[in-house]
């Protein structure tokens, strides 16, 4: 083998070994705190292969300002999707960062099986915003209790914004047995124009579905 060929192969081998060393778990944790957004972004992406990375990623995202890094952290948490990741993402729904909250909702929508056990807790939260976020997440859940949860909300929740959000979804997925509950909510919020509008829309769509072949 020519000397130059051997040298080239040796250089490649050294580079591969260096990269492997630099991308191990401990070094990735350090790079996730780097002042370079590019380094943080690649570290966030590569940490997806480590199940124990959930807590580290969650701690980083609370203070992260670079959107591309946030996206990579959420992508990795979605890949790991263990209990730590799911609980941490749900806690982030309380963030004051509107972009982060919306991105977290979309991430939670991508893991319906892992999220479904937390929905009942969310819809009973004393925080109306969390109840609304739970309904937003329900939008993509394929779970037999979604209709039950929605009916419970529109029959019992006293917050007009929560009920309006629930009615929006009822208009998409509601069935005939929702009709009495919708009439009650119209009475409860008789002075709220949007509730009346979306309730009537839900009634019309349910009736159209009932009457279709």
Helices and strands as residue ranges (DSSP letters): H 3-22, H 25-31, H 37-46, G 47-49, G 51-53, H 54-61, H 67-80, H 83-91, G 92-94, H 98-109, H 112-123, H 128-138, H 146-156, H 160-173, G 176-178, H 179-188, H 193-211
